Structures are given as C-alpha cells and as structure tokens.
C-alpha cells in the first residue's frame, strides 16, 4: 500500500551542535516508525530557528508547503541580544506572522536554556510570545519539569496545557563504529567538556575558574587512568569549541590512556556549517562504548541515558539537574562548583570511582529508560493524530 506523505516543517537548532542533530535524527526515525503503522510517512524539511528570520514571504511558503509544523526539541528557550529576535527567544517570528501560520503547530519538548551567569534577561516580549504560541499550538510540551515550572512562574503560561515530554535524543537509533585507540577490556570514561561561553558558565574571573575546573577534572581523570586502568575518551559536541584544548588537556596522561573522538574519527566531525545528520548514529554509538559519561552539555546526559550508560553531570547549568531529576538519576555524583583546596581532585575521583562501582545505578537505567520511552511514544501518537486530523480537514 502506498503511504500517505505528511510534509513537516521542523524548526530547531540545526547548526553545529551534535546533540541537536541527534535529537532530530532520532525524533524523525521514531515518528516514522510509529507513522508506518498508520500508512503514513513524515517528510521533514529542516529550518534552523536560531539563524532564520521568519519574514512574511517565508511564512507564506510554510503555509503552502507544510501539513504540520514542529518546533523543537532542544534548549530553545534562550535569549541572545545579538540575534535581534522579535520574540526574544529562538523562534524569530512576529506575533502577526505567527497568527498567519495555517498548518497545525506542535511545540515538541523544548527546554529552558539560560546559563547560570548569563547577565542577559529575557525581554518582556518573550512572555507575550510564548503565551500566544501556547494558545496557537495543537500540542505544547516542555522537555522537563523544571522548564515547565519556569514557563509558568517566569513567563506566565497556563500549566494545564504544558506536557512534560522527554527529549527524543533518549531514543537511540545508533550503529556500531570502531574506535582505533580504544582498548577493549579497559573501562572507558567519556568526557564532554564545553569550551564556549565561559563568562556564562563560571563566576568571575570566568577564565580563571574555567582553568581551575578543567584542571581538577583532568587530575581526577589522570588518577582514574593510573589507579583504575581506565581510558579517557573526550567526546566533543562542537568542533573547535570543544576540541581546541584537547592537546593541553591530554598532556601528562599515561601513554594510550586518553584519546578524543574528533581525532580518532575525524569523518564524524565536518567543519562548522556542514550537515551532521548522517553521522549521528555513529556518534551516539560512542555513548554505548563508555562505562560512564561526564558531561557539561544537556545532550551528553540525554544521549548517555538513551544508551543505558551512567552519567555524571559537570557544572552548574540547571538543565542538567532538571533532566536528572525527571528520569531519576542519582544526585550524589553531580560535580558542580569546585573549590581550590588541595583535595578537590580526590573528591572528584571518589565520585567517578563510586559511580563506576555502583551496581544500583546500573540497575535503575533500564526501567527508567523504558518509562521515558513510553511517555515519548505516547506523545508521538498524539502528534500523528494531529497530522491525520489536519489531513481529513483539507
């Protein structure tokens, strides 16, 4: 039987961050897996919301071509003054043009993404815009309970129509990939260190505190290599931003005990501005090849969870805690502020070692992932209901 095709304009952050490409890849495959049971196929047209000005002619095109508009997921709720967004957040569209969108809109698992030391407040238009979008959307969802709370308390949205739906990055459609330097039999500790926006991630003096933070993490990992025979795998999300410091970070480790995915598998990391979509299943497979992942980015936790791999959050970004709280990850391993005492690296080592040995943590991952998968699939059925209802109305 010929499948009916639904054209979806998918608006998100399709730029240079592997985590956002991963959520798109996995969302598309899961939705189409479920859609096939209805003899439907979703054809996705990707629009980078962060870099796109939704002018009136573009909105005309969207209305002519799209059967459904999906906004999200990812950390869409951020404000950068340099973007000059008319909405004050990622979706740079005026209220007037938002009202002109005729296909149904699904707001899919978006997250609050303000950094802990970011001095830029959201402008007043953001609350107005989000409230208007909530009224216009057929479905409206946040990726965690923390974001939902912020939407209600900070932006004044109505709580009864905000669903909490996990980031689709948790549903891995990965494929095995060989890593030349990986020593089979040695525990692998994967590390995602974020090199961007230090002034937003650390208190002043930000560069000094970033250097301190990286230094303590390095010392603890060096001890993991020396005392536990572990291998350290740097797992960058952004070329340049997350990779430029690797040589300095790796200096002094025992021979063969540290490597970076961007050097081992350079074909996975095209230059900024290139499409990363086809590389996603191999990138996400790296999360299965680790015993534990330490990460500063939200998707380092989300993809670890999807792979059934233990995760330790690094840094003070609240989205890490929001995610861990919703899926039930233990909080005692989180590594936040690092003091300047001589014993800081030993405390971090103890957390990593304890996490590696924690069989209770390993046992909770499977059932927790099953619960989140069920929520995600149930929401997808409602997305497909919206698509089919719109098809009947045409």
Secondary structure, 3 states (H helix, E strand, C coil): CCCEEEEEEEEECCCCCHHHHHHHHHHHHHHHHHHHHHCEEEEEEEEECCCCCCCHHHHHHHHHHCCEEEECCEEEECCCHHHCCCCCCCCCCCHHHHHCCCCEEEEEEEEECCCCCCCCCCCHHHHHHHHHHHHHCCEEEECCHHHHHHHHHCCCCCHHHCEECCCHHHCCCCCCCCCCCCCCCCCEEEEECCCCCHHHHCCCCHHHHHHHHHHHHHHHHHHHHHHHCCEEEECCCCCCCCCCCHHHHHCCCCCCCEEEHHHHCHHHCCCCCCCCHHHHHHHHHHHHCCCEEEECCHHHHHHHHHHCCEEEEECCCHHHHHHHHHHCCCHHHCECCCCCCCCHHHHHHHHHHHHHHCHHHHHHHHHHHHHHHHHHHHHHHHHHHHHHHHHHHC
